[in-house]
Each structure stands twice: as structure tokens, then as C-alpha cells.
């Protein structure tokens, strides 16, 4: 009888914990737009500087790419696995694994091909902070097709970073078109 009562309670607590890490779609779309928030409640702080390979930081089996900037205080970066596809995004000591990211839309998460060309930012909305790693590899009209990983930065030290992944043509966003007029 106790197991019957405890299991639904544990399931409910697990669902609440997962819901707490959900990223609003407006935050994800702001990451994709990168230089303009999707709505007024969101602020974007780009981490300036090209992501550089850091040789003096040793994480066995990984190459670390960290934007070279004084504004990267957390720090935020991308770790490329030397063997396989176990890349992760990090914010301080929190890691979010790329292949475990939840897809928003029809595209499955894919590793960032050139981390040194990725754009990094911290977004804020309603007292929450989010990490943003955006990639745009296209030329011409394809330059507006972007992919982004976004995760709510956990407030507790031992928490994992839950990532969400989206690919979109930002020319189709109302916020993109409003900024053009």
C-alpha cells in the first residue's frame, strides 16, 4: 500500500522538477534572433569575443571553447568530445549534454560543427537566467536559418543544465520583420 502511494508522489515531484527547468519559447526564439529580444520581458547580454580553444584547462577527452571576453564571468563555453558525440555546453560547473537536449520542433539536436564561430549569450526573463549558444552557418538566404541551444541556468550547484534545441528561419519571426521596418 505504501508503494502505491509513494510512486505517484515521486512521479509528481519529478514532473515538477522537470517543469521548473522548461525554457519559455520566447526565450528560445530570442536566442535565435540573438541581437533583439522576442518580447520586452527578455534581456540579452551577448558574450563578446570569438570562442577560443583553451589548452591550459584539462578535461580529459574534450576540447574547451570559451569566448574570450571580460563579460564571460560565469564562465560559459562549449566542450567538444574528442571521441564520439558527447559534446556539452557549460555554465560554471553545470553541464548540459547536447545529444540529451529536448528538441523544440522537428529537428533533432546536433553538435555544433564550429564552436569557435558560435555566438554565446546570457538571457534574463522574470528573474531567471538562461544560457544561449547559437550557430548560423548558412550563406545568402540560408544565413537566416539558425540553430540554438538554450538552458535555464540552475540556481543550485549540483544541478544539471537541461538544454532545449531549436532550428528556425528567423526571417519568419515577427520580431525580425518588425525590426526591419
N, C-alpha and C positions, 0 to 999 in steps of 0.2 A: 504494500500500500504506500509506503514511504517513497519507493522508487517512482510510482505513478505520479505522485505529487511533485517530486523533485525534478523530474525530467522536463515537464512543461515550464517550470520556473527557470531552469538553466537555459532552455531554448529561448525564452523571452528575454533573459538578460543578455544572451549572445546577440540576439537581434537588435536590442537597444544599443549595445556597444558598437555593432557594425553600422547602424543608422547614424550614430554620432560622428562617424568618420566620412559620411556621404558628403560629396562636394556639390554645391549648387551648380546647375548647368550654366548660369550666368557667369560664374567664376571660371568655369572651363572655357567658355566662349571668350571671356576677357583675356585669358591666357593665349588663345589662338589669335586674337586681334593684336595682342601684346602691347601696343602703344596707345590704346584707348579702351577704357572700361566699357563693358557691355551695358552697365547701368550706373547711376550716380552713387550707389552704396558701396561700390568697389573702388579701391585704390590699387595702383600698380607701381611697384618700385623695381625697375629693371636693375639687374646686377650687371653693370657696365664691364666691358673688357672681354676679350676673347678667351674662351676656356682653354687653359694650357695644361699640358701633360705635366704632372708633378712627379718627379723622380725620387725626391728625398722622403716621400711618405710611402712606407711599405705596407701594402695589403697583399699578401700572397695570392697570386693568380689574377690580379687586377691591375689595370692602368687607371689612374685617377685623373679626371679632367675637372679643374676648378677655375671659374672665372677669376682673372687677375684684376681685382678691384678692391679698393678700400671699403666699398659698400657691401662686400660679401662677408658680413660679420658672423653669420650663423655657423659655419660656412655651408654653402650649397654647392653640389657638384654631381658629376656622373662618373660611375665606375664601370669600365668595360672589362668583361671577363676575357682572359687570355685563352681560355679553353671552354668552348661551348657558348651558350647564350644566357648566362645568368647575370646579366648586367643589372645594376641598381642605381637609383638616384638617392643621394644622401643629403640630409639636413642635420648638421651636427653629428650626433651619434645615431640618429634614426635612419633606417634604410627602408626603401620601397623597391621591391624587385619588379623589373619591367615586365617580365612574362607573367606575373601574377596580377597585373593591373586589370581592372574591370573595364571592359570595352563599353564606350558610350556611342552607340551606333553600330554599323555593320562591320567595321574594320577591327581586326584583332590586333592586340599590341605587338609592336615590332621594335627591335632595338634601334637606337639612334645610330645611323651609319657614320656620321662625322661629328662626334661630340665637341670637337674644337669649334665647330660652326653653329652649335645650338645656342639659343637665347635663353637666359635664366632670369627669373624674377621672383619676387615675393608679393603676393596679393593679399589684401585685407578686406574683410567684409564682416560687419556686425561683431567685432571683437575676435574673430578667428583669423589665423594666418594660413596661407596656402603657398606651397612651392609650385613653381611653374617652370617646365622645361619644354621649349617649343622648337620645332625643326621645320624649316622651309627649304626644300631642295630644288624646287622647280624653276624653270626659266619661262619667260613670256607669260602667257595666261596661266600656266601651271604654277607660277610663283605665288599665287594666292591660295593654293592648296597646301595646307599646313597640318602638322600633327603635333599633339601636345600631351604631356603627362602632367597631371595636377594631383596634388595630395594635400590634405589638411595636416598642418604641422602639429604633431601631438604635444600636449602640454606636459605630460609626464615622461620622465627619462627612459623608462623601459619599454615604451610603446613602439609598435611598428608603424611605418608610414604606409598607409593604404593609398595606392595610386589609381587614378582613372585616366583612360586614354581615349582620345577622340581625334578623328581626321575630318577636316571640313574645308570647303572652298569659302574663304572669308568674304569674298565679293558678294556672296549671297546673304550675308548678315546685314540686318537693318542698320546697326551701329556703324558698319563700314560705309554704307551708302550715305548715311546722314552726315558723316564726316567729309565726304567728297563734295557736298553742296554748300 
